[in-house]
Structure formats: structure tokens, C-alpha cells
């Protein structure tokens, strides 16, 4: 989950305008009773409470099991674009992102919404060390199945190196495979060239293993060409889209990710209202014809 600050717009002009227009009318709540608005509310409600989210995650992991069996039978199969050379006889592995791919941090996000707080590295660190993340539906069962087939399960996470121990304990308690005598938790900044882009870590795994599948919730879990404008990202996606559903499997995450910053080109110094304006401008709306 670690990422640059996200916008957290709250009530401003809307509240004052609503209070001015309707506050004195019978049956209309006063401004003081108005619930603050938050762009993340529906996304977080969906992830925590909807059966649709659970069904979606289970479907992805059910497909992953099918694809894993196919990949094991095909020595020419690799999911890592970083993989080259004679990899057919290397031991098999899969690479999964951690946050919102195998572990569910929705309680942290929900706490930000209900408390009116912003994401911060400090509160995120406190959350990771609390070891309270839950398993994404289907994730434990799939990774244990892969492990039972002799496939090494790697977690390539942008949690930082000093959060690895707590992450391991949290995930071990949930029942995820730990990798035995192999360090299968590859964290951001664990090595000098391991930044937020994950290509160097995928390449690290691909040196010694045939990578059968990649699973993630963000474009950056599959390629380092995840930044840029919406147009840049769409162009990159189209060049790689044959992977998706085959050896790259995407979990749904409407709460955060590089999709959110693309409309304002990752410029987090912009005021919150300006970021929101640019996101609205990125939409492609239908409007009814004028009468």
C-alpha cells in the first residue's frame, strides 16, 4: 500500500451552499449535522461489505489455480518480461503483491474515513506493526495450493524493509506460505536498487526461478511502465493486454493506486480541490441532449 499522499477532500463550499439554500427549511438538517464527504467512501464500503468484492477475488484466485496448472505443464511459459535465457528447467515460482492482493488493509482505510484523517507514513507504519491485516478472499487457499505443487511463492511488496518482520508475522498467522529457507518477502528498499518500481525485484526472482504468474492490484505490479498520463497508461496496457487473464491476474482495488494520480500527473503538491477538478475533467460523461 505505501504510496504518495492521496487527496482527502472534505466538506467546503458544498456545505456552506447547502446550509444557505436549505438550512432554514422544515425537515432539512442544519449544516452542523451534515456528514463530511469523502471520495473513498463507496470504494471502501465495497471492499469491506460487498459480496461482489468477495466474489471477484474468489474468481481471480480460482482462475489463478487453473493458470498455474497450465503453466507448470508448459516449460516455455513465463509471466516475467524480465525473464530471459534458458529458463525452462528452473524451479517454478509465482510473484504476488501483498497489500490488497493477498492482505486486506481496509480497516486502516476505513479508519481514515471515519476519523477524517489523511494517509500518512506514520499511521501506516503503526498499522503494519499492529499485524491486523486480514486475508483477501481466496488468497491463502491459492498460495497454499501453489506451495503444495512445489511452486515457490514470492511476495514483492512496497512495504519497506523495516516492516518485513511484522508483515511476515501477520501473514504467517493468516496461513500464507513463508518460503522455508528462502527469503520470499522482497520489500521496498531492502536492497539499494529496490525502489517503488518492482522490475528489479521481478528480475531478481527470474534469475533463479521460472516465474509462472504475476498477481497484483495495480498496473505497477506487472510492469514498470505504470506511470504517466491516462493516455500513456492506456498505450502501455494495450501493448501488454494479452498477459491479463493469462499469466497476469489483476485484483480489483478502487481505493488507491496509480490510476488515481494519473489525471493530475502525480503532482501531489497541487491543492486537494485542484486534484479533484483534474480527476473530474478526466471523466468521459454522457449528458442528455438539450431540449
C-alpha positions in Angstrom: 0.0 0.0 0.0 2.8 2.6 0.6 2.3 5.4 -1.8 2.4 9.2 -2.2 -0.3 11.2 -0.3 -3.7 10.9 -1.8 -6.3 13.6 -1.9 -8.8 13.5 1.0 -11.3 16.3 0.1 -13.8 17.1 2.7 -16.8 19.4 3.0 -16.2 23.0 1.9 -18.2 25.1 -0.5 -20.9 22.4 -0.8 -21.7 22.5 2.9 -22.0 26.3 3.1 -24.0 26.5 -0.1 -26.4 23.7 1.1 -26.8 25.4 4.5 -27.5 28.7 2.9 -30.1 27.3 0.5 -31.8 24.7 2.6 -30.8 25.1 6.2 -33.9 27.1 7.3 -36.4 24.8 5.5 -38.6 22.5 7.6 -37.2 18.9 7.8 -33.8 19.8 6.4 -30.8 19.1 8.7 -28.6 22.0 9.7 -25.1 22.3 8.4 -23.7 21.0 11.7 -25.5 17.7 11.1 -24.1 17.2 7.6 -21.9 14.2 7.2 -18.5 15.1 5.8 -17.9 13.9 2.2 -15.0 11.6 1.3 -14.1 10.3 -2.2 -13.1 6.9 -0.7 -16.4 6.1 1.0 -18.1 4.0 -1.7 -14.8 2.2 -2.7 -14.1 1.3 0.9 -17.7 0.2 1.6 -17.5 -2.0 -1.4 -14.3 -3.6 -0.3 -15.3 -4.2 3.3 -19.0 -5.1 2.9 -20.0 -6.2 -0.6 -20.4 -9.8 -1.7 -19.4 -8.5 -5.1 -15.8 -7.8 -3.9 -15.5 -11.2 -2.3 -16.9 -12.9 -5.4 -14.5 -11.0 -7.6 -11.5 -12.0 -5.5 -12.5 -15.6 -5.3 -13.0 -15.7 -9.1 -9.5 -14.3 -9.7 -7.9 -16.9 -7.5 -9.9 -19.7 -9.0 -8.6 -18.7 -12.4 -5.1 -18.4 -10.9 -5.3 -22.1 -9.9 -6.2 -23.1 -13.5 -3.5 -21.0 -15.0 -0.9 -22.3 -12.5 -1.6 -25.9 -13.6 -1.3 -24.9 -17.3 2.0 -23.1 -16.6 3.5 -26.0 -14.8 2.9 -28.2 -17.8 4.4 -25.7 -20.3 8.2 -25.2 -19.9 8.1 -22.3 -22.3 5.7 -20.4 -20.1 6.9 -17.3 -18.2 5.0 -14.4 -16.8 8.0 -12.2 -16.2 9.0 -9.9 -19.1 12.3 -9.6 -17.2 13.0 -13.3 -17.7 15.3 -14.4 -20.5 17.7 -17.2 -21.4 17.2 -20.9 -20.8 14.6 -20.8 -18.0 12.6 -23.9 -18.9 14.2 -26.1 -16.3 14.4 -23.5 -13.5 12.2 -24.3 -10.4 8.8 -22.7 -10.6 7.7 -19.6 -8.7 4.9 -17.1 -8.6 5.1 -13.4 -7.6 2.3 -11.7 -5.7 1.9 -8.2 -4.5 1.0 -8.0 -0.8 -1.4 -5.1 0.0 -4.9 -5.6 -1.4 -3.7 -8.6 -3.4 -3.1 -11.1 -0.6 -3.8 -9.0 2.5 -6.7 -6.7 3.2 -5.9 -3.3 4.8 -9.5 -1.9 4.5 -9.7 -1.4 8.3 -6.9 1.1 8.1 -8.5 2.9 5.2 -11.9 2.8 6.9 -10.3 4.4 10.0 -9.0 7.3 7.9 -12.5 7.9 6.6 -14.3 7.7 9.9 -11.7 9.9 11.7 -11.4 12.4 8.9 -7.6 11.8 8.6 -5.2 11.6 5.7 -3.0 8.7 4.8 0.5 9.2 6.4 3.6 7.0 6.5 3.4 7.3 10.3 -0.1 5.9 10.8 0.6 3.3 8.0 3.7 2.1 9.9 1.6 1.8 13.1 -1.0 -0.2 11.2 1.6 -2.6 9.7 3.2 -3.2 13.1 -0.2 -3.9 14.6 -0.4 -7.1 12.4 -4.1 -6.7 12.0 -4.5 -7.1 8.2 -6.8 -9.8 7.0 -6.5 -12.2 4.1 -8.0 -11.3 0.7 -10.7 -13.9 -0.1 -9.1 -16.9 -1.9 -5.5 -15.8 -1.4 -4.5 -18.2 1.4 -6.0 -21.2 -0.4 -4.4 -20.4 -3.7 -0.9 -19.7 -2.3 -1.0 -22.9 -0.2 -2.1 -24.8 -3.3 0.8 -23.4 -5.3 3.2 -24.3 -2.4 1.8 -27.8 -2.4 2.7 -28.1 -6.1 6.3 -27.2 -5.4 5.9 -23.6 -6.5 7.9 -21.0 -4.6 5.6 -18.2 -3.5 7.2 -14.7 -3.5 5.7 -11.5 -2.1 7.0 -8.4 -3.8 5.7 -5.6 -1.6 6.2 -1.8 -1.4 6.1 -2.1 2.3 9.5 -1.1 3.5 12.3 -3.4 4.7 11.9 -2.5 8.4 8.2 -3.6 8.1 9.1 -7.0 6.9 9.2 -8.8 10.2 5.7 -7.6 11.2 4.4 -8.4 7.7 5.8 -11.9 8.0 4.2 -12.5 11.4 0.8 -11.1 10.2 0.8 -13.3 7.1 2.1 -16.4 8.8 -0.7 -16.1 11.3 -3.2 -16.0 8.4 -1.7 -19.2 6.9 0.3 -17.9 4.0 3.4 -20.0 2.8 6.6 -18.5 4.3 9.1 -19.9 1.9 11.2 -22.1 4.1 14.9 -21.3 4.0 14.3 -18.8 1.1 13.6 -15.2 1.7 10.3 -14.8 -0.2 9.5 -11.3 1.1 11.1 -8.8 -1.2 10.4 -5.4 0.3 11.0 -1.8 -0.9 14.5 -0.5 0.0 15.6 -4.0 1.1 18.4 -3.6 -1.5 19.8 -0.3 -2.9 18.1 -0.7 -6.3 14.7 -1.9 -4.9 12.6 1.2 -5.1 8.8 1.6 -5.7 9.1 0.2 -9.2 9.2 -3.6 -8.9 11.0 -4.6 -12.1 14.4 -5.1 -10.4 12.7 -7.4 -7.9 10.9 -9.4 -10.5 14.3 -9.8 -12.3 15.9 -10.9 -9.1 13.4 -13.8 -8.8 13.6 -14.6 -12.5 17.4 -15.3 -12.2 16.7 -18.5 -10.2 13.1 -19.4 -10.9 10.7 -19.7 -13.8 8.0 -17.2 -13.0 4.7 -18.7 -13.8 2.2 -16.0 -12.7 2.1 -12.4 -11.5 -0.8 -11.3 -9.3 -1.4 -7.7 -8.2 -4.0 -4.9 -7.8 -2.1 -2.2 -9.5 -0.5 -1.9 -13.0 2.9 -1.4 -11.4 2.7 -5.0 -10.0 3.2 -6.2 -13.6 5.3 -3.5 -15.4 7.4 -0.5 -14.6 5.5 1.4 -17.3 2.7 2.2 -15.0 3.3 6.0 -14.6 2.3 8.8 -16.8 -0.9 10.2 -18.1 -4.1 8.2 -18.7 -3.2 8.1 -22.4 0.4 6.8 -21.6 -1.0 4.1 -19.3 -3.6 3.0 -21.8 -1.0 2.7 -24.5 1.2 0.6 -22.3 -1.8 -1.5 -21.3 -2.7 -2.2 -24.9 0.8 -3.3 -25.7 0.6 -5.9 -22.8 -3.1 -6.7 -22.6 -2.6 -10.3 -23.8 -1.0 -11.1 -20.5 -4.1 -10.2 -18.4 -6.2 -13.2 -17.6 -3.4 -15.5 -18.9 -0.2 -15.1 -16.8 -1.0 -11.7 -15.2 -4.0 -11.6 -12.9 -5.4 -8.4 -11.5 -7.4 -8.0 -8.3 -9.8 -5.1 -8.1 -8.9 -2.1 -5.9 -10.9 1.0 -6.3 -9.5 2.7 -3.2 -6.0 3.7 -4.2 -3.3 3.1 -6.9 -1.6 4.7 -9.8 -5.0 5.1 -11.6 -5.8 7.8 -9.1 -2.8 10.0 -9.6 -2.7 9.8 -13.4 -5.2 12.6 -14.0 -3.1 15.1 -12.2 0.2 13.5 -13.3 1.3 12.5 -9.8 1.7 16.1 -8.7 0.7 15.7 -5.1 1.7 19.3 -4.3 -1.5 20.5 -6.0 -4.3 21.7 -3.7 -6.9 19.0 -3.0 -9.6 20.8 -4.9 -7.3 21.1 -8.0 -6.6 17.4 -7.9 -10.3 16.6 -7.7 -11.0 19.0 -10.6 -8.5 17.3 -12.8 -10.0 13.9 -11.9 -13.4 15.1 -12.8 -12.0 16.5 -16.1 -10.6 13.1 -16.9 -14.1 11.6 -16.9 -15.9 10.9 -20.2 -19.5 11.8 -19.3 -22.7 11.4 -21.2 -25.1 14.2 -20.9 -28.7 14.3 -22.2 -29.3 16.4 -25.3 -30.7 19.9 -24.8 -34.4 20.2 -25.3 
